[in-house]
Amino acid sequence: DGDRQADLKGHGGIHKAVYAYDKANYGFWAKELSRSDFAAAGQFEKNFTTQGLTDDDVAVGDLFQIGGAVVEVTQPRVPCFKLGVLMGIEGFQKRFAEICRVGFYLRVLQEGEVGPGDMFDRVGEAAVRMTVRDMSHLLYFEPDNIADAKKALEIEALSPGWRQSFEERVAR
């Protein structure tokens, strides 16, 4: 209650209510960029820092219980220029997308209180499996992969924006 976002066109809404990013990515980026100045929280503008839920471990449509809440993975993160500004690296968002360590957005299916240390317990898996990494790579780097675009469209939890992108690809 009371949570507000300034850019509702690019951020927020029910399909991007919460952003999660795995702790392993911090170590990766620290080594990749030769940096040790990452903030313990918020460096990648996320709401939750997970552990053991990388883009290779989570699929769009997976369900998690966190504290009293139940959430569903709806899409990978779309990196924007603001991430480059935050990192102090012009164009970083392109590199972020190329590496496909983007994290994932969640929609809230059941409201509930969450707090530090609450576990992400997987309580359901998508019937059609496509990991966050595979989905991100498909959108940005496989424009001719129509078979997997059709597979992505079978995922009920897929956010409307991503769904539209794959629908347009298939229609072409």
PyMOL commands that place a pseudoatom at each C-alpha (Angstrom):
pseudoatom trace, name=CA, resn=ASP, resi=1, chain=A, elem=C, hetatm=0, pos=[0.000, 0.000, 0.000]
pseudoatom trace, name=CA, resn=GLY, resi=2, chain=A, elem=C, hetatm=0, pos=[1.354, 3.381, -0.937]
pseudoatom trace, name=CA, resn=ASP, resi=3, chain=A, elem=C, hetatm=0, pos=[3.952, 2.047, -3.385]
pseudoatom trace, name=CA, resn=ARG, resi=4, chain=A, elem=C, hetatm=0, pos=[4.214, 4.329, -6.412]
pseudoatom trace, name=CA, resn=GLN, resi=5, chain=A, elem=C, hetatm=0, pos=[6.326, 4.394, -9.550]
pseudoatom trace, name=CA, resn=ALA, resi=6, chain=A, elem=C, hetatm=0, pos=[7.173, 7.409, -11.659]
pseudoatom trace, name=CA, resn=ASP, resi=7, chain=A, elem=C, hetatm=0, pos=[7.323, 5.630, -15.047]
pseudoatom trace, name=CA, resn=LEU, resi=8, chain=A, elem=C, hetatm=0, pos=[4.197, 3.510, -15.371]
pseudoatom trace, name=CA, resn=LYS, resi=9, chain=A, elem=C, hetatm=0, pos=[4.657, 3.022, -19.120]
pseudoatom trace, name=CA, resn=GLY, resi=10, chain=A, elem=C, hetatm=0, pos=[7.938, 1.148, -18.723]
pseudoatom trace, name=CA, resn=HIS, resi=11, chain=A, elem=C, hetatm=0, pos=[7.577, -0.086, -15.158]
pseudoatom trace, name=CA, resn=GLY, resi=12, chain=A, elem=C, hetatm=0, pos=[4.964, -1.403, -12.800]
pseudoatom trace, name=CA, resn=GLY, resi=13, chain=A, elem=C, hetatm=0, pos=[1.524, -2.764, -13.423]
pseudoatom trace, name=CA, resn=ILE, resi=14, chain=A, elem=C, hetatm=0, pos=[0.232, -6.125, -12.308]
pseudoatom trace, name=CA, resn=HIS, resi=15, chain=A, elem=C, hetatm=0, pos=[2.612, -8.115, -14.526]
pseudoatom trace, name=CA, resn=LYS, resi=16, chain=A, elem=C, hetatm=0, pos=[5.685, -6.256, -13.256]
pseudoatom trace, name=CA, resn=ALA, resi=17, chain=A, elem=C, hetatm=0, pos=[4.701, -5.702, -9.643]
pseudoatom trace, name=CA, resn=VAL, resi=18, chain=A, elem=C, hetatm=0, pos=[7.929, -7.131, -8.213]
pseudoatom trace, name=CA, resn=TYR, resi=19, chain=A, elem=C, hetatm=0, pos=[11.428, -7.565, -9.654]
pseudoatom trace, name=CA, resn=ALA, resi=20, chain=A, elem=C, hetatm=0, pos=[13.771, -10.324, -8.436]
pseudoatom trace, name=CA, resn=TYR, resi=21, chain=A, elem=C, hetatm=0, pos=[17.487, -10.653, -9.125]
pseudoatom trace, name=CA, resn=ASP, resi=22, chain=A, elem=C, hetatm=0, pos=[19.756, -13.441, -7.897]
pseudoatom trace, name=CA, resn=LYS, resi=23, chain=A, elem=C, hetatm=0, pos=[22.725, -12.898, -5.597]
pseudoatom trace, name=CA, resn=ALA, resi=24, chain=A, elem=C, hetatm=0, pos=[25.001, -14.933, -7.911]
pseudoatom trace, name=CA, resn=ASN, resi=25, chain=A, elem=C, hetatm=0, pos=[24.680, -12.164, -10.477]
pseudoatom trace, name=CA, resn=TYR, resi=26, chain=A, elem=C, hetatm=0, pos=[26.332, -9.682, -8.126]
pseudoatom trace, name=CA, resn=GLY, resi=27, chain=A, elem=C, hetatm=0, pos=[29.471, -11.835, -8.029]
pseudoatom trace, name=CA, resn=PHE, resi=28, chain=A, elem=C, hetatm=0, pos=[29.386, -12.282, -11.780]
pseudoatom trace, name=CA, resn=TRP, resi=29, chain=A, elem=C, hetatm=0, pos=[29.116, -8.547, -12.478]
pseudoatom trace, name=CA, resn=ALA, resi=30, chain=A, elem=C, hetatm=0, pos=[31.728, -7.649, -9.855]
pseudoatom trace, name=CA, resn=LYS, resi=31, chain=A, elem=C, hetatm=0, pos=[34.217, -9.921, -11.630]
pseudoatom trace, name=CA, resn=GLU, resi=32, chain=A, elem=C, hetatm=0, pos=[33.070, -8.992, -15.160]
pseudoatom trace, name=CA, resn=LEU, resi=33, chain=A, elem=C, hetatm=0, pos=[33.323, -5.253, -14.498]
pseudoatom trace, name=CA, resn=SER, resi=34, chain=A, elem=C, hetatm=0, pos=[36.250, -5.402, -12.025]
pseudoatom trace, name=CA, resn=ARG, resi=35, chain=A, elem=C, hetatm=0, pos=[34.162, -3.596, -9.430]
pseudoatom trace, name=CA, resn=SER, resi=36, chain=A, elem=C, hetatm=0, pos=[33.663, -3.971, -5.714]
pseudoatom trace, name=CA, resn=ASP, resi=37, chain=A, elem=C, hetatm=0, pos=[31.298, -1.044, -5.155]
pseudoatom trace, name=CA, resn=PHE, resi=38, chain=A, elem=C, hetatm=0, pos=[27.938, -2.750, -5.611]
pseudoatom trace, name=CA, resn=ALA, resi=39, chain=A, elem=C, hetatm=0, pos=[25.417, -1.863, -2.945]
pseudoatom trace, name=CA, resn=ALA, resi=40, chain=A, elem=C, hetatm=0, pos=[24.157, -4.759, -0.845]
pseudoatom trace, name=CA, resn=ALA, resi=41, chain=A, elem=C, hetatm=0, pos=[20.633, -3.929, -1.935]
pseudoatom trace, name=CA, resn=GLY, resi=42, chain=A, elem=C, hetatm=0, pos=[19.211, -1.990, -4.836]
pseudoatom trace, name=CA, resn=GLN, resi=43, chain=A, elem=C, hetatm=0, pos=[22.167, -1.894, -7.215]
pseudoatom trace, name=CA, resn=PHE, resi=44, chain=A, elem=C, hetatm=0, pos=[20.113, -3.509, -9.966]
pseudoatom trace, name=CA, resn=GLU, resi=45, chain=A, elem=C, hetatm=0, pos=[16.865, -1.797, -8.921]
pseudoatom trace, name=CA, resn=LYS, resi=46, chain=A, elem=C, hetatm=0, pos=[15.242, -4.995, -7.670]
pseudoatom trace, name=CA, resn=ASN, resi=47, chain=A, elem=C, hetatm=0, pos=[12.706, -5.628, -4.927]
pseudoatom trace, name=CA, resn=PHE, resi=48, chain=A, elem=C, hetatm=0, pos=[13.997, -9.062, -3.928]
pseudoatom trace, name=CA, resn=THR, resi=49, chain=A, elem=C, hetatm=0, pos=[17.472, -10.562, -3.905]
pseudoatom trace, name=CA, resn=THR, resi=50, chain=A, elem=C, hetatm=0, pos=[17.134, -14.304, -4.376]
pseudoatom trace, name=CA, resn=GLN, resi=51, chain=A, elem=C, hetatm=0, pos=[19.680, -17.038, -3.819]
pseudoatom trace, name=CA, resn=GLY, resi=52, chain=A, elem=C, hetatm=0, pos=[19.740, -20.084, -6.089]
pseudoatom trace, name=CA, resn=LEU, resi=53, chain=A, elem=C, hetatm=0, pos=[17.049, -18.740, -8.440]
pseudoatom trace, name=CA, resn=THR, resi=54, chain=A, elem=C, hetatm=0, pos=[19.067, -17.692, -11.454]
pseudoatom trace, name=CA, resn=ASP, resi=55, chain=A, elem=C, hetatm=0, pos=[17.701, -17.047, -14.919]
pseudoatom trace, name=CA, resn=ASP, resi=56, chain=A, elem=C, hetatm=0, pos=[18.598, -20.657, -15.767]
pseudoatom trace, name=CA, resn=ASP, resi=57, chain=A, elem=C, hetatm=0, pos=[16.644, -22.040, -12.771]
pseudoatom trace, name=CA, resn=VAL, resi=58, chain=A, elem=C, hetatm=0, pos=[13.377, -20.134, -13.135]
pseudoatom trace, name=CA, resn=ALA, resi=59, chain=A, elem=C, hetatm=0, pos=[10.801, -20.367, -15.925]
pseudoatom trace, name=CA, resn=VAL, resi=60, chain=A, elem=C, hetatm=0, pos=[8.112, -17.905, -16.916]
pseudoatom trace, name=CA, resn=GLY, resi=61, chain=A, elem=C, hetatm=0, pos=[4.953, -19.224, -15.245]
pseudoatom trace, name=CA, resn=ASP, resi=62, chain=A, elem=C, hetatm=0, pos=[6.642, -20.652, -12.142]
pseudoatom trace, name=CA, resn=LEU, resi=63, chain=A, elem=C, hetatm=0, pos=[4.832, -19.956, -8.860]
pseudoatom trace, name=CA, resn=PHE, resi=64, chain=A, elem=C, hetatm=0, pos=[6.527, -19.061, -5.582]
pseudoatom trace, name=CA, resn=GLN, resi=65, chain=A, elem=C, hetatm=0, pos=[5.354, -18.523, -2.042]
pseudoatom trace, name=CA, resn=ILE, resi=66, chain=A, elem=C, hetatm=0, pos=[7.243, -15.808, -0.180]
pseudoatom trace, name=CA, resn=GLY, resi=67, chain=A, elem=C, hetatm=0, pos=[6.080, -15.312, 3.379]
pseudoatom trace, name=CA, resn=GLY, resi=68, chain=A, elem=C, hetatm=0, pos=[2.312, -14.963, 3.103]
pseudoatom trace, name=CA, resn=ALA, resi=69, chain=A, elem=C, hetatm=0, pos=[2.331, -13.998, -0.591]
pseudoatom trace, name=CA, resn=VAL, resi=70, chain=A, elem=C, hetatm=0, pos=[2.093, -16.117, -3.738]
pseudoatom trace, name=CA, resn=VAL, resi=71, chain=A, elem=C, hetatm=0, pos=[3.683, -14.744, -6.919]
pseudoatom trace, name=CA, resn=GLU, resi=72, chain=A, elem=C, hetatm=0, pos=[4.047, -15.843, -10.538]
pseudoatom trace, name=CA, resn=VAL, resi=73, chain=A, elem=C, hetatm=0, pos=[6.942, -15.206, -12.939]
pseudoatom trace, name=CA, resn=THR, resi=74, chain=A, elem=C, hetatm=0, pos=[5.627, -13.204, -15.914]
pseudoatom trace, name=CA, resn=GLN, resi=75, chain=A, elem=C, hetatm=0, pos=[8.665, -12.098, -17.929]
pseudoatom trace, name=CA, resn=PRO, resi=76, chain=A, elem=C, hetatm=0, pos=[12.389, -11.384, -17.922]
pseudoatom trace, name=CA, resn=ARG, resi=77, chain=A, elem=C, hetatm=0, pos=[13.538, -7.852, -17.201]
pseudoatom trace, name=CA, resn=VAL, resi=78, chain=A, elem=C, hetatm=0, pos=[13.781, -5.452, -20.115]
pseudoatom trace, name=CA, resn=PRO, resi=79, chain=A, elem=C, hetatm=0, pos=[16.999, -3.508, -19.522]
pseudoatom trace, name=CA, resn=CYS, resi=80, chain=A, elem=C, hetatm=0, pos=[16.701, 0.219, -20.157]
pseudoatom trace, name=CA, resn=PHE, resi=81, chain=A, elem=C, hetatm=0, pos=[19.082, 3.171, -20.290]
pseudoatom trace, name=CA, resn=LYS, resi=82, chain=A, elem=C, hetatm=0, pos=[18.366, 3.950, -16.620]
pseudoatom trace, name=CA, resn=LEU, resi=83, chain=A, elem=C, hetatm=0, pos=[20.358, 0.858, -15.642]
pseudoatom trace, name=CA, resn=GLY, resi=84, chain=A, elem=C, hetatm=0, pos=[23.355, 2.271, -17.518]
pseudoatom trace, name=CA, resn=VAL, resi=85, chain=A, elem=C, hetatm=0, pos=[22.977, 5.541, -15.627]
pseudoatom trace, name=CA, resn=LEU, resi=86, chain=A, elem=C, hetatm=0, pos=[22.763, 3.706, -12.301]
pseudoatom trace, name=CA, resn=MET, resi=87, chain=A, elem=C, hetatm=0, pos=[25.859, 1.636, -13.118]
pseudoatom trace, name=CA, resn=GLY, resi=88, chain=A, elem=C, hetatm=0, pos=[27.749, 4.663, -14.441]
pseudoatom trace, name=CA, resn=ILE, resi=89, chain=A, elem=C, hetatm=0, pos=[28.429, 2.821, -17.713]
pseudoatom trace, name=CA, resn=GLU, resi=90, chain=A, elem=C, hetatm=0, pos=[26.994, 4.253, -20.910]
pseudoatom trace, name=CA, resn=GLY, resi=91, chain=A, elem=C, hetatm=0, pos=[25.185, 1.541, -22.869]
pseudoatom trace, name=CA, resn=PHE, resi=92, chain=A, elem=C, hetatm=0, pos=[25.427, -1.003, -20.039]
pseudoatom trace, name=CA, resn=GLN, resi=93, chain=A, elem=C, hetatm=0, pos=[21.846, -2.100, -20.710]
pseudoatom trace, name=CA, resn=LYS, resi=94, chain=A, elem=C, hetatm=0, pos=[22.972, -3.671, -24.018]
pseudoatom trace, name=CA, resn=ARG, resi=95, chain=A, elem=C, hetatm=0, pos=[25.682, -5.684, -22.309]
pseudoatom trace, name=CA, resn=PHE, resi=96, chain=A, elem=C, hetatm=0, pos=[23.233, -6.656, -19.563]
pseudoatom trace, name=CA, resn=ALA, resi=97, chain=A, elem=C, hetatm=0, pos=[20.834, -8.036, -22.198]
pseudoatom trace, name=CA, resn=GLU, resi=98, chain=A, elem=C, hetatm=0, pos=[23.589, -9.815, -24.155]
pseudoatom trace, name=CA, resn=ILE, resi=99, chain=A, elem=C, hetatm=0, pos=[24.803, -11.660, -21.056]
pseudoatom trace, name=CA, resn=CYS, resi=100, chain=A, elem=C, hetatm=0, pos=[21.171, -12.680, -20.297]
pseudoatom trace, name=CA, resn=ARG, resi=101, chain=A, elem=C, hetatm=0, pos=[21.496, -12.232, -16.536]
pseudoatom trace, name=CA, resn=VAL, resi=102, chain=A, elem=C, hetatm=0, pos=[18.427, -10.031, -16.381]
pseudoatom trace, name=CA, resn=GLY, resi=103, chain=A, elem=C, hetatm=0, pos=[16.299, -11.347, -13.510]
pseudoatom trace, name=CA, resn=PHE, resi=104, chain=A, elem=C, hetatm=0, pos=[12.550, -11.659, -13.636]
pseudoatom trace, name=CA, resn=TYR, resi=105, chain=A, elem=C, hetatm=0, pos=[9.307, -9.875, -12.901]
pseudoatom trace, name=CA, resn=LEU, resi=106, chain=A, elem=C, hetatm=0, pos=[6.501, -11.278, -10.784]
pseudoatom trace, name=CA, resn=ARG, resi=107, chain=A, elem=C, hetatm=0, pos=[2.816, -10.628, -10.473]
pseudoatom trace, name=CA, resn=VAL, resi=108, chain=A, elem=C, hetatm=0, pos=[1.106, -11.065, -7.127]
pseudoatom trace, name=CA, resn=LEU, resi=109, chain=A, elem=C, hetatm=0, pos=[-1.529, -13.796, -7.088]
pseudoatom trace, name=CA, resn=GLN, resi=110, chain=A, elem=C, hetatm=0, pos=[-2.099, -13.699, -3.333]
pseudoatom trace, name=CA, resn=GLU, resi=111, chain=A, elem=C, hetatm=0, pos=[-1.209, -10.694, -1.217]
pseudoatom trace, name=CA, resn=GLY, resi=112, chain=A, elem=C, hetatm=0, pos=[0.626, -11.310, 2.032]
pseudoatom trace, name=CA, resn=GLU, resi=113, chain=A, elem=C, hetatm=0, pos=[3.339, -9.966, 4.267]
pseudoatom trace, name=CA, resn=VAL, resi=114, chain=A, elem=C, hetatm=0, pos=[6.940, -10.647, 3.316]
pseudoatom trace, name=CA, resn=GLY, resi=115, chain=A, elem=C, hetatm=0, pos=[10.128, -9.801, 5.132]
pseudoatom trace, name=CA, resn=PRO, resi=116, chain=A, elem=C, hetatm=0, pos=[13.887, -10.166, 5.128]
pseudoatom trace, name=CA, resn=GLY, resi=117, chain=A, elem=C, hetatm=0, pos=[14.954, -13.808, 5.106]
pseudoatom trace, name=CA, resn=ASP, resi=118, chain=A, elem=C, hetatm=0, pos=[11.666, -15.156, 3.733]
pseudoatom trace, name=CA, resn=MET, resi=119, chain=A, elem=C, hetatm=0, pos=[12.288, -18.084, 1.411]
pseudoatom trace, name=CA, resn=PHE, resi=120, chain=A, elem=C, hetatm=0, pos=[11.147, -18.276, -2.200]
pseudoatom trace, name=CA, resn=ASP, resi=121, chain=A, elem=C, hetatm=0, pos=[9.416, -21.658, -2.120]
pseudoatom trace, name=CA, resn=ARG, resi=122, chain=A, elem=C, hetatm=0, pos=[8.497, -22.954, -5.567]
pseudoatom trace, name=CA, resn=VAL, resi=123, chain=A, elem=C, hetatm=0, pos=[4.883, -24.089, -5.266]
pseudoatom trace, name=CA, resn=GLY, resi=124, chain=A, elem=C, hetatm=0, pos=[4.166, -24.637, -8.955]
pseudoatom trace, name=CA, resn=GLU, resi=125, chain=A, elem=C, hetatm=0, pos=[5.887, -24.901, -12.301]
pseudoatom trace, name=CA, resn=ALA, resi=126, chain=A, elem=C, hetatm=0, pos=[4.772, -23.681, -15.692]
pseudoatom trace, name=CA, resn=ALA, resi=127, chain=A, elem=C, hetatm=0, pos=[3.245, -26.435, -17.839]
pseudoatom trace, name=CA, resn=VAL, resi=128, chain=A, elem=C, hetatm=0, pos=[5.300, -25.167, -20.797]
pseudoatom trace, name=CA, resn=ARG, resi=129, chain=A, elem=C, hetatm=0, pos=[8.890, -24.676, -19.637]
pseudoatom trace, name=CA, resn=MET, resi=130, chain=A, elem=C, hetatm=0, pos=[10.967, -21.773, -20.923]
pseudoatom trace, name=CA, resn=THR, resi=131, chain=A, elem=C, hetatm=0, pos=[13.595, -20.373, -18.587]
pseudoatom trace, name=CA, resn=VAL, resi=132, chain=A, elem=C, hetatm=0, pos=[14.001, -16.665, -18.039]
pseudoatom trace, name=CA, resn=ARG, resi=133, chain=A, elem=C, hetatm=0, pos=[17.374, -16.805, -19.831]
pseudoatom trace, name=CA, resn=ASP, resi=134, chain=A, elem=C, hetatm=0, pos=[15.940, -18.680, -22.821]
pseudoatom trace, name=CA, resn=MET, resi=135, chain=A, elem=C, hetatm=0, pos=[12.963, -16.320, -23.061]
pseudoatom trace, name=CA, resn=SER, resi=136, chain=A, elem=C, hetatm=0, pos=[15.185, -13.236, -22.924]
pseudoatom trace, name=CA, resn=HIS, resi=137, chain=A, elem=C, hetatm=0, pos=[17.602, -14.628, -25.496]
pseudoatom trace, name=CA, resn=LEU, resi=138, chain=A, elem=C, hetatm=0, pos=[14.696, -15.583, -27.762]
pseudoatom trace, name=CA, resn=LEU, resi=139, chain=A, elem=C, hetatm=0, pos=[13.230, -12.078, -27.774]
pseudoatom trace, name=CA, resn=TYR, resi=140, chain=A, elem=C, hetatm=0, pos=[16.442, -10.157, -28.322]
pseudoatom trace, name=CA, resn=PHE, resi=141, chain=A, elem=C, hetatm=0, pos=[18.720, -12.466, -30.278]
pseudoatom trace, name=CA, resn=GLU, resi=142, chain=A, elem=C, hetatm=0, pos=[16.633, -15.059, -32.140]
pseudoatom trace, name=CA, resn=PRO, resi=143, chain=A, elem=C, hetatm=0, pos=[14.257, -13.098, -34.378]
pseudoatom trace, name=CA, resn=ASP, resi=144, chain=A, elem=C, hetatm=0, pos=[13.869, -16.011, -36.812]
pseudoatom trace, name=CA, resn=ASN, resi=145, chain=A, elem=C, hetatm=0, pos=[13.094, -18.672, -34.189]
pseudoatom trace, name=CA, resn=ILE, resi=146, chain=A, elem=C, hetatm=0, pos=[9.369, -18.974, -34.871]
pseudoatom trace, name=CA, resn=ALA, resi=147, chain=A, elem=C, hetatm=0, pos=[9.040, -22.409, -33.241]
pseudoatom trace, name=CA, resn=ASP, resi=148, chain=A, elem=C, hetatm=0, pos=[10.126, -21.117, -29.836]
pseudoatom trace, name=CA, resn=ALA, resi=149, chain=A, elem=C, hetatm=0, pos=[8.092, -17.919, -30.283]
pseudoatom trace, name=CA, resn=LYS, resi=150, chain=A, elem=C, hetatm=0, pos=[5.035, -20.160, -30.689]
pseudoatom trace, name=CA, resn=LYS, resi=151, chain=A, elem=C, hetatm=0, pos=[6.111, -22.128, -27.611]
pseudoatom trace, name=CA, resn=ALA, resi=152, chain=A, elem=C, hetatm=0, pos=[6.400, -18.885, -25.610]
pseudoatom trace, name=CA, resn=LEU, resi=153, chain=A, elem=C, hetatm=0, pos=[2.839, -17.999, -26.611]
pseudoatom trace, name=CA, resn=GLU, resi=154, chain=A, elem=C, hetatm=0, pos=[1.637, -21.218, -24.954]
pseudoatom trace, name=CA, resn=ILE, resi=155, chain=A, elem=C, hetatm=0, pos=[2.732, -19.889, -21.544]
pseudoatom trace, name=CA, resn=GLU, resi=156, chain=A, elem=C, hetatm=0, pos=[-0.393, -18.497, -19.904]
pseudoatom trace, name=CA, resn=ALA, resi=157, chain=A, elem=C, hetatm=0, pos=[1.525, -16.344, -17.403]
pseudoatom trace, name=CA, resn=LEU, resi=158, chain=A, elem=C, hetatm=0, pos=[3.463, -14.461, -20.102]
pseudoatom trace, name=CA, resn=SER, resi=159, chain=A, elem=C, hetatm=0, pos=[2.959, -10.701, -19.724]
pseudoatom trace, name=CA, resn=PRO, resi=160, chain=A, elem=C, hetatm=0, pos=[0.923, -8.867, -22.385]
pseudoatom trace, name=CA, resn=GLY, resi=161, chain=A, elem=C, hetatm=0, pos=[3.900, -6.900, -23.726]
pseudoatom trace, name=CA, resn=TRP, resi=162, chain=A, elem=C, hetatm=0, pos=[6.040, -9.963, -24.305]
pseudoatom trace, name=CA, resn=ARG, resi=163, chain=A, elem=C, hetatm=0, pos=[3.045, -11.851, -25.674]
pseudoatom trace, name=CA, resn=GLN, resi=164, chain=A, elem=C, hetatm=0, pos=[2.453, -9.077, -28.216]
pseudoatom trace, name=CA, resn=SER, resi=165, chain=A, elem=C, hetatm=0, pos=[6.101, -9.163, -29.320]
pseudoatom trace, name=CA, resn=PHE, resi=166, chain=A, elem=C, hetatm=0, pos=[5.943, -12.896, -30.012]
pseudoatom trace, name=CA, resn=GLU, resi=167, chain=A, elem=C, hetatm=0, pos=[2.504, -12.656, -31.651]
pseudoatom trace, name=CA, resn=GLU, resi=168, chain=A, elem=C, hetatm=0, pos=[3.865, -10.038, -34.067]
pseudoatom trace, name=CA, resn=ARG, resi=169, chain=A, elem=C, hetatm=0, pos=[6.895, -12.204, -34.800]
pseudoatom trace, name=CA, resn=VAL, resi=170, chain=A, elem=C, hetatm=0, pos=[4.745, -15.241, -35.581]
pseudoatom trace, name=CA, resn=ALA, resi=171, chain=A, elem=C, hetatm=0, pos=[2.351, -13.167, -37.719]
pseudoatom trace, name=CA, resn=ARG, resi=172, chain=A, elem=C, hetatm=0, pos=[5.228, -11.847, -39.865]
for i in range(1, 172): cmd.bond("trace and resi %d" % i, "trace and resi %d" % (i + 1))
show_as sticks, trace
zoom trace
